[in-house]
Amino acid sequence: MLAGDENVGKSSLIRRFVDEHFSESYIPTLGFQIYAKKLEIGKYSVALQIWDVAGQGSFEFARKTYYPHSQGFLLVFDLTNPTSFQNLDRWVAEIRGVCPNIPFVLVGNKSDLTRAIISPEEVAKKSKKLKASCNILTSAMKGVKVNEAFDLLGRAMLAAQHFVL
């Protein structure tokens, strides 16, 4: 599942990963959409069912009903939007309130934009504070490290299930 504020690029990351496509237009997700893709991680073939959930506050109740069905999260924020970075604490509290031990990868998206104001050091510090499995900086637009983000999530989910990689 992908979570994070609206307009941080969750849907764009999914479309880049699943369809290798990027769209310049912004269409907010209403409720949720489900995508699927097979991922090879070491000796394991993992069938990912990827849930794209709405980031708007009005969907909080609905999101909480989806969380228990998840085995891991990409928690996404926009590197050019300090509010989306500050809201990560709220997102982790919301998710961990339902799924206390679920692994997640902290994803700073829009790394291609020169106006990015959140540094890799700040991301690493926040990742450690929130107890993320790891963190990565991506660009859905350019396709930079998008596959790696999903690979890291797959590895974190397998490790949480005690698979040896």
Long-range contacts (C-beta under 8 A, 24 or more apart in sequence): 1-50, 1-51, 1-52, 1-53, 1-66, 1-67, 1-70, 1-72, 1-73, 1-74, 2-50, 2-51, 2-52, 2-53, 2-73, 2-74, 2-75, 2-76, 3-53, 3-55, 3-63, 3-73, 3-74, 3-75, 3-76, 3-91, 3-94, 3-95, 4-55, 4-75, 4-76, 4-77, 4-84, 4-87, 4-88, 4-91, 4-107, 5-55, 5-77, 5-78, 5-81, 5-83, 5-84, 5-87, 5-91, 6-54, 6-55, 6-56, 7-55, 7-78, 7-81, 8-55, 8-76, 8-77, 8-78, 8-81, 8-84, 8-109, 8-110, 9-76, 9-78, 9-109, 9-110, 9-140, 10-52, 10-53, 10-55, 10-74, 10-76, 11-52, 12-109, 12-140, 12-141, 13-74, 13-76, 13-107, 13-109, 13-138, 13-140, 13-146, 13-149, 14-50, 14-52, 15-140, 16-140, 16-143, 16-146, 17-50, 17-146, 17-147, 17-149, 17-150, 18-50, 20-143, 22-140, 22-141, 22-143, 28-54, 28-55, 28-56, 29-53, 29-54, 29-55, 30-54, 30-59, 31-59, 31-62, 32-62, 32-66, 37-150, 39-150, 39-151, 39-154, 41-151, 41-154, 41-155, 41-158, 41-165, 42-165, 44-158, 44-163, 44-165, 46-154, 46-157, 46-158, 48-150, 48-154, 50-150, 60-94, 63-94, 64-94, 64-97, 64-98, 67-95, 67-98, 67-99, 67-102, 68-98, 68-99, 70-99, 70-102, 71-102, 71-103, 71-157, 71-160, 71-161, 72-102, 72-103, 72-104, 72-105, 72-133, 72-153, 72-154, 72-156, 72-157, 72-160, 73-102, 73-103, 73-104, 73-105, 73-153, 74-104, 74-105, 74-107, 74-149, 74-150, 74-153, 75-104, 75-105, 75-106, 75-107, 75-130, 75-132, 76-107, 76-109, 77-106, 77-107, 77-108, 77-109, 77-118, 78-108, 78-109, 78-110, 79-108, 79-109, 79-110, 79-111, 79-113, 79-116, 79-117, 79-118, 79-137, 80-110, 80-113, 80-115, 80-116, 80-117, 80-118, 82-117, 82-118, 85-118, 85-122, 85-126, 88-126, 88-130, 89-130, 92-130, 101-160, 102-160, 103-133, 103-153, 103-156, 103-157, 103-159, 103-160, 104-132, 104-133, 104-153, 104-156, 105-132, 105-133, 105-134, 105-135, 105-136, 105-149, 105-152, 105-153, 105-156, 106-130, 106-132, 106-134, 106-135, 106-136, 107-135, 107-136, 107-137, 107-138, 107-149, 108-135, 108-136, 108-137, 108-138, 109-137, 109-138, 109-139, 109-140, 110-139, 110-140, 110-141, 111-137, 111-138, 111-139, 111-144, 111-145, 112-139, 112-141, 112-142, 112-144, 133-159
